[in-house]
Amino acid sequence: MFLADTWVDYEVLDTGDGEKLERWGEIILRRPDPQTIWPKAEERLWKQAMAWYHRSERGGGEWEFFRKLPERWTVRHGDLSFYVRPTGFKHTGLFPEQAANWEWMSGLIRSSGRSDLKVLNLFGYTGGATLACAAAGAHVTHVDAAKGMVLWAKENRELSALPETRFRWIVEDALAFVRREIRRGNRYDGILMDPPSYGRGPSGEVWKLENELFGLVETCAGALSDRPLFFLINSYTTGFQASVLANMLNRCVAGRFGGQTDSQELCLPVTAGGVLPCGASGRWQRG
């Protein structure tokens, strides 16, 4: 497994009965997690929750607050800082398990010894991976179709005091952007993507991961430079095995560039015991 075990400002305190209890800095939140089908390990810990997200049977849900929380607050990972807050979709604006991938990509960028590396982050959300790659020395193009998420990522960039000259911010459909970059002759040394399981495009077109992912990966492989450094695929879709990601990387990337592919579960350690599964990641790197 890829284990994100280097956090100080974040901690999974306990899991069970379809939920997880997390510490975000000094704030403790209780959120649903359908994979935690075992009983809670430490019932007493759950009384510390300051807010609890209740899922509705009709879809969505809402937060119940046990005390007044800041509108948003800051958590740090190494030299990076991020704004987090409870959103209406249960998320907080950060996926802490991705720190395992941030460290992997950062290590590759630093060890390359290059100052001209170009990285493309598709479905970039609030910029965790974008900031990590830029802090390691890369120039990063951050793409997300949601203008609000790109704004949030820009605020995280400013909060982390990283130079604006290392970033390019794009509000657009990921596949449309990649196709245009290929036509323009723009190429990237590293590509990462975190596509949703399901969604709708700006013109109402339906995105289903199982129907679209292979075509996206295949297209993105055409946007790699002659000697690319890495390619990362993240998937939170239930039923998508890590080996599915490995097969796509082997066909689309390793078959053309050689190198090494490694796909595993992405997990967080749980203080009360065990690990929390958080999807899968497929990694390719140049040999």
ROVOSE-340499 format. One line per 8 residues: their letters; for each residue x, y, z of N, C-alpha, C. Coordinates in steps of 0.05 Angstrom, whole numbers. Layout:
A = X:Y:Z:X:Y:Z:X:Y:Z | ...
end
This chain:
MFLADTWV = 17:-24:0:0:0:0:17:25:0 | 6:47:-10:19:73:-8:7:86:17 | 23:90:38:13:99:64:21:128:69 | 2:145:74:7:174:79:10:177:110 | 35:173:119:40:171:148:58:193:158 | 60:216:144:79:237:152:64:262:162 | 39:261:167:23:284:176:28:290:205 | 28:316:212:28:325:240:1:339:245
DYEVLDTG = -8:355:226:-33:371:230:-58:356:223 | -55:331:214:-79:315:208:-76:287:220 | -99:275:228:-98:249:241:-125:235:238 | -125:210:230:-150:194:232:-149:181:260 | -168:190:277:-168:181:305:-180:153:308 | -202:148:293:-216:123:295:-234:120:271 | -242:95:265:-260:89:243:-279:67:252 | -302:65:238:-320:43:243:-349:51:239
DGEKLERW = -366:30:234:-395:34:231:-401:54:209 | -385:54:188:-390:71:165:-381:100:168 | -363:105:188:-354:133:193:-324:134:198 | -314:158:198:-286:163:206:-285:188:224 | -268:188:243:-264:211:262:-236:222:257 | -235:248:249:-210:260:240:-203:285:256 | -177:289:260:-168:315:271:-155:331:249 | -166:354:244:-155:373:225:-143:397:241
GEIILRRP = -117:396:247:-106:416:265:-118:412:292 | -133:431:303:-145:429:329:-175:422:326 | -185:419:302:-213:414:297:-218:384:292 | -238:373:306:-244:344:303:-271:342:289 | -271:327:266:-295:324:249:-302:294:247 | -328:290:245:-339:263:242:-353:261:214 | -343:243:197:-354:242:170:-360:213:161 | -378:210:142:-384:183:132:-361:171:117
DPQTIWPK = -358:145:118:-340:130:101:-350:102:97 | -362:96:74:-376:70:71:-359:45:73 | -332:49:71:-315:25:72:-308:16:100 | -314:32:120:-308:25:148:-331:9:160 | -332:-17:152:-355:-34:159:-351:-48:185 | -328:-44:199:-323:-56:225:-333:-38:248 | -335:-48:272:-344:-31:295:-322:-11:302 | -331:11:314:-312:31:324:-294:19:346
AEERLWKQ = -269:27:346:-250:16:366:-251:30:393 | -255:57:392:-254:73:416:-278:92:417 | -301:82:428:-325:97:428:-322:125:442 | -306:126:463:-302:151:478:-291:173:461 | -275:166:441:-262:186:424:-283:202:408 | -305:189:401:-324:202:383:-340:225:396 | -339:226:423:-351:248:437:-336:274:433 | -312:272:423:-295:296:418:-303:311:392
AMAWYHRS = -320:299:376:-327:311:350:-339:339:354 | -329:358:339:-340:386:339:-361:390:318 | -361:373:298:-381:374:276:-384:347:265 | -409:341:256:-416:314:246:-432:317:220 | -422:304:199:-436:305:174:-455:282:172 | -481:288:169:-502:267:166:-510:264:137 | -507:241:127:-515:236:99:-545:232:98 | -558:244:78:-587:242:74:-593:218:56
ERGGGEWE = -616:205:62:-625:182:45:-632:192:17 | -638:217:14:-645:229:-13:-620:238:-28 | -596:234:-16:-571:243:-29:-561:268:-15 | -535:272:-16:-524:295:-2:-525:292:28 | -527:314:42:-529:313:71:-524:341:82 | -519:342:109:-514:367:121:-497:363:147 | -484:385:155:-468:385:179:-484:392:204 | -478:378:225:-488:386:252:-464:396:268
FFRKLPER = -466:420:277:-444:433:292:-449:432:322 | -430:422:337:-432:421:366:-419:445:380 | -404:460:364:-393:485:373:-387:503:349 | -384:528:353:-378:546:331:-350:542:321 | -347:537:295:-321:532:283:-313:557:267 | -287:560:262:-279:582:243:-291:576:216 | -294:598:200:-304:594:173:-285:577:157 | -260:580:162:-239:563:151:-214:565:168
WTVRHGDL = -197:545:167:-173:546:183:-150:533:166 | -126:533:178:-102:524:163:-91:499:174 | -83:480:157:-67:457:164:-42:457:147 | -20:446:159:5:446:145:15:417:140 | 29:414:118:44:389:113:71:397:103 | 91:393:121:118:403:114:117:433:112 | 127:444:89:128:472:84:103:483:70 | 84:465:65:59:473:51:37:479:71
SFYVRPTG = 20:499:64:-3:506:81:-28:505:63 | -50:497:76:-76:494:62:-99:504:79 | -117:518:66:-142:525:79:-161:501:77 | -174:495:100:-195:474:100:-220:485:113 | -243:473:105:-268:481:117:-289:459:111 | -309:456:127:-330:437:121:-347:447:98 | -350:432:77:-366:440:54:-392:425:54 | -411:433:37:-437:421:36:-437:393:25
FKHTGLFP = -414:384:13:-412:357:2:-395:339:19 | -393:345:45:-378:331:66:-348:334:65 | -338:344:42:-309:347:39:-299:371:54 | -272:373:57:-259:396:71:-241:412:53 | -238:404:28:-220:418:10:-192:405:9 | -188:382:21:-162:369:21:-166:339:24 | -150:324:9:-150:295:12:-123:287:24 | -121:283:51:-95:279:64:-80:255:54
EQAANWEW = -94:234:45:-81:210:36:-62:215:12 | -68:237:-2:-52:243:-26:-24:253:-19 | -19:258:7:8:265:15:29:244:7 | 20:219:6:39:198:-2:48:202:-31 | 29:211:-48:37:217:-76:52:243:-78 | 45:263:-62:60:288:-63:90:283:-58 | 95:266:-38:123:260:-31:137:245:-53 | 123:226:-65:134:211:-87:142:229:-111
MSGLIRSS = 123:246:-119:129:264:-142:150:284:-135 | 149:295:-111:170:314:-102:197:302:-103 | 199:277:-93:225:264:-93:236:260:-121 | 219:253:-140:228:249:-168:237:276:-180 | 222:297:-175:228:323:-186:255:333:-175 | 259:331:-149:284:340:-137:308:324:-147 | 304:297:-148:327:280:-156:334:283:-185 | 316:294:-201:322:297:-230:344:318:-235
GRSDLKVL = 347:336:-216:367:357:-219:360:378:-240 | 335:378:-250:327:396:-271:311:419:-260 | 314:443:-272:298:466:-263:277:474:-284 | 275:458:-305:257:465:-327:234:445:-330 | 229:429:-310:208:408:-311:181:421:-312 | 164:410:-330:136:419:-333:117:397:-324 | 99:403:-306:80:384:-296:52:393:-302 | 34:374:-309:6:380:-314:-11:365:-294
NLFGYTGG = -27:380:-279:-45:369:-259:-74:372:-268 | -86:350:-276:-114:350:-286:-133:344:-263 | -156:357:-263:-176:355:-241:-161:363:-215 | -148:386:-217:-129:394:-196:-141:402:-169 | -167:406:-167:-181:411:-142:-169:436:-129 | -162:434:-103:-152:457:-88:-121:459:-88 | -108:442:-104:-80:447:-109:-59:433:-92 | -67:413:-76:-47:399:-59:-23:389:-75
ATLACAAA = -29:373:-96:-7:363:-113:7:385:-129 | -8:404:-137:3:427:-152:24:441:-135 | 18:447:-110:36:461:-93:61:443:-87 | 56:417:-82:78:399:-76:98:398:-99 | 89:396:-123:107:395:-146:121:421:-150 | 107:443:-147:120:469:-150:141:474:-129 | 135:466:-104:154:470:-82:180:454:-87 | 177:432:-102:200:415:-109:216:426:-132
GAHVTHVD = 205:447:-146:220:460:-167:208:459:-194 | 185:446:-198:173:444:-224:155:468:-230 | 150:472:-256:130:491:-265:104:476:-271 | 82:484:-258:58:467:-258:35:482:-271 | 22:467:-290:-4:476:-301:-26:462:-287 | -43:477:-274:-65:467:-257:-91:471:-272 | -105:448:-277:-130:449:-292:-153:438:-276 | -175:453:-275:-200:444:-262:-223:459:-275
AAKGMVLW = -245:445:-279:-268:457:-292:-284:476:-273 | -279:473:-247:-293:489:-227:-277:514:-220 | -287:537:-226:-273:562:-221:-267:566:-191 | -286:558:-175:-283:561:-146:-260:545:-135 | -255:521:-146:-233:504:-137:-206:516:-145 | -205:527:-169:-180:540:-178:-174:564:-161 | -194:580:-153:-190:602:-135:-180:593:-108 | -191:571:-98:-182:560:-72:-152:551:-75
AKENRELS = -145:539:-97:-117:531:-102:-99:555:-102 | -108:576:-115:-91:601:-115:-87:612:-87 | -108:611:-71:-105:620:-43:-86:602:-27 | -86:576:-32:-67:559:-20:-38:564:-29 | -35:571:-54:-9:579:-65:2:604:-50 | -16:624:-46:-8:648:-32:-2:642:-3 | -18:625:10:-14:617:38:12:603:42 | 21:587:22:46:572:24:70:589:14
ALPETRFR = 65:613:6:86:632:-2:104:621:-25 | 91:608:-44:105:598:-67:104:618:-90 | 125:621:-106:125:642:-127:104:637:-149 | 89:657:-155:68:654:-175:79:646:-203 | 104:653:-208:116:647:-234:118:617:-239 | 115:600:-220:117:571:-224:89:558:-231 | 68:575:-234:41:564:-237:28:576:-262 | 11:559:-273:-8:568:-294:-35:556:-286
WIVEDALA = -56:573:-284:-82:565:-275:-102:565:-298 | -115:542:-302:-133:538:-324:-160:529:-314 | -182:543:-321:-209:534:-316:-221:523:-341 | -221:497:-344:-230:484:-369:-234:454:-365 | -248:442:-383:-251:413:-384:-223:401:-389 | -216:380:-374:-189:368:-375:-182:357:-403 | -200:341:-414:-194:328:-439:-192:349:-462 | -210:368:-462:-209:389:-482:-182:405:-481
FVRREIRR = -173:410:-456:-148:425:-453:-125:408:-463 | -124:382:-456:-101:365:-465:-100:363:-495 | -123:360:-508:-124:358:-537:-113:384:-550 | -120:407:-538:-110:432:-549:-80:435:-545 | -70:426:-521:-41:427:-516:-26:410:-536 | -36:387:-543:-23:369:-562:-22:383:-589 | -44:396:-598:-44:410:-623:-23:433:-623 | -20:446:-601:-1:468:-598:28:459:-596
GNRYDGIL = 32:433:-591:59:422:-588:70:425:-560 | 53:432:-541:62:434:-513:64:406:-500 | 86:401:-487:91:375:-475:99:377:-446 | 94:356:-431:98:356:-402:116:333:-393 | 132:338:-373:150:318:-362:137:301:-341 | 115:310:-330:99:295:-310:70:302:-313 | 53:281:-312:24:286:-313:11:270:-290 | -8:283:-277:-23:270:-256:-52:277:-260
MDPPSYGR = -70:259:-251:-98:264:-254:-114:251:-231 | -136:264:-224:-153:254:-202:-182:256:-212 | -189:241:-232:-216:245:-245:-238:235:-227 | -262:248:-229:-285:239:-213:-297:214:-224 | -312:200:-207:-326:176:-216:-348:182:-235 | -361:205:-230:-384:213:-246:-387:243:-246 | -395:254:-269:-399:283:-269:-411:292:-296 | -416:318:-298:-427:329:-322:-409:352:-331
GPSGEVWK = -404:353:-357:-388:374:-369:-403:400:-371 | -390:421:-381:-403:448:-382:-427:448:-401 | -428:429:-420:-450:429:-439:-470:407:-433 | -468:395:-408:-486:375:-400:-478:346:-406 | -455:343:-419:-446:316:-427:-439:301:-401 | -445:274:-402:-441:258:-378:-413:245:-378 | -399:246:-355:-374:233:-351:-377:210:-333 | -370:186:-342:-370:162:-325:-342:150:-327
LENELFGL = -328:147:-304:-300:140:-304:-294:115:-320 | -311:94:-316:-305:69:-329:-307:71:-360 | -322:91:-370:-324:94:-399:-303:113:-410 | -292:131:-394:-276:153:-404:-246:151:-397 | -240:136:-375:-213:139:-365:-191:129:-384 | -195:106:-396:-174:96:-414:-169:116:-437 | -190:127:-449:-186:147:-470:-171:171:-461 | -177:180:-436:-163:203:-425:-133:197:-421
VETCAGAL = -127:174:-409:-99:167:-405:-84:164:-431 | -97:152:-450:-84:148:-477:-79:175:-490 | -98:193:-488:-94:220:-499:-71:235:-485 | -71:233:-458:-51:247:-442:-23:237:-448 | -20:211:-454:6:200:-461:18:215:-485 | 1:225:-502:10:240:-525:20:268:-518 | 15:276:-493:24:303:-484:50:301:-468 | 61:277:-466:86:273:-451:110:282:-468
SDRPLFFL = 131:291:-454:155:299:-468:170:274:-477 | 193:277:-491:208:255:-501:219:237:-479 | 226:250:-456:237:235:-433:221:243:-408 | 196:233:-406:180:241:-383:190:229:-357 | 182:241:-335:191:233:-309:171:216:-294 | 145:223:-296:125:207:-281:97:211:-294 | 79:192:-287:51:194:-294:36:181:-270 | 16:195:-260:1:186:-236:-29:187:-242
INSYTTGF = -42:165:-236:-72:164:-238:-83:157:-210 | -101:174:-201:-116:168:-176:-144:159:-182 | -155:140:-166:-182:132:-170:-195:127:-143 | -219:139:-139:-234:135:-115:-260:119:-121 | -261:108:-145:-285:94:-154:-285:66:-142 | -307:59:-127:-309:33:-115:-310:12:-137 | -294:-9:-133:-293:-31:-152:-270:-29:-172 | -258:-5:-174:-235:-1:-191:-210:-11:-177
QASVLANM = -200:-35:-184:-176:-46:-172:-151:-31:-180 | -130:-32:-163:-105:-19:-170:-94:-31:-196 | -98:-57:-201:-88:-69:-225:-100:-58:-250 | -124:-47:-248:-136:-33:-272:-119:-9:-280 | -111:6:-260:-94:29:-265:-67:21:-276 | -56:-1:-265:-30:-11:-275:-32:-20:-304 | -54:-33:-311:-57:-42:-339:-58:-18:-358 | -72:3:-351:-73:26:-368:-46:40:-371
LNRCVAGR = -32:42:-349:-5:55:-350:14:38:-367 | 12:12:-364:30:-5:-379:25:-3:-409 | -1:-2:-416:-8:0:-445:-1:27:-457 | -9:49:-442:-8:75:-453:19:89:-449 | 33:83:-427:58:98:-421:82:80:-422 | 82:58:-406:106:41:-405:111:28:-432 | 90:21:-447:94:9:-473:109:27:-492 | 108:53:-487:121:72:-504:148:82:-493
FGGQTDSQ = 149:86:-467:173:98:-455:189:79:-437 | 180:54:-434:193:36:-415:187:45:-386 | 206:42:-369:202:51:-341:188:31:-324 | 179:40:-301:168:22:-280:140:31:-272 | 122:12:-269:94:17:-260:89:4:-233 | 76:19:-215:69:9:-189:42:19:-181 | 23:1:-177:-5:9:-169:-13:-5:-144 | -22:11:-124:-30:0:-98:-53:16:-86
ELCLPVTA = -63:5:-64:-83:19:-48:-70:44:-36 | -85:65:-33:-76:89:-20:-89:90:8 | -74:92:29:-85:89:56:-74:110:76 | -89:113:97:-81:130:120:-79:113:145 | -60:118:162:-59:103:187:-81:113:206 | -91:95:223:-112:102:242:-100:99:270 | -102:120:286:-89:120:312:-101:97:330 | -127:92:328:-139:71:344:-133:43:334
GGVLPCGA = -119:41:311:-112:15:300:-120:11:272 | -102:-1:256:-108:-8:228:-102:15:209 | -113:13:185:-109:33:165:-137:39:152 | -139:63:141:-164:70:127:-158:70:97 | -172:52:82:-169:52:53:-181:76:40 | -166:88:21:-175:113:9:-173:113:-21 | -180:91:-34:-178:89:-63:-152:76:-71 | -145:81:-96:-121:69:-108:-106:90:-124
SGRWQRG = -80:85:-127:-63:102:-143:-46:84:-161 | -44:92:-186:-26:79:-205:-3:99:-212 | 22:89:-208:45:106:-212:63:94:-234 | 71:111:-252:92:104:-271:115:123:-268 | 140:113:-269:163:130:-269:184:120:-289 | 200:138:-299:220:131:-318:241:113:-304 | 250:93:-317:270:75:-305:298:86:-304
end
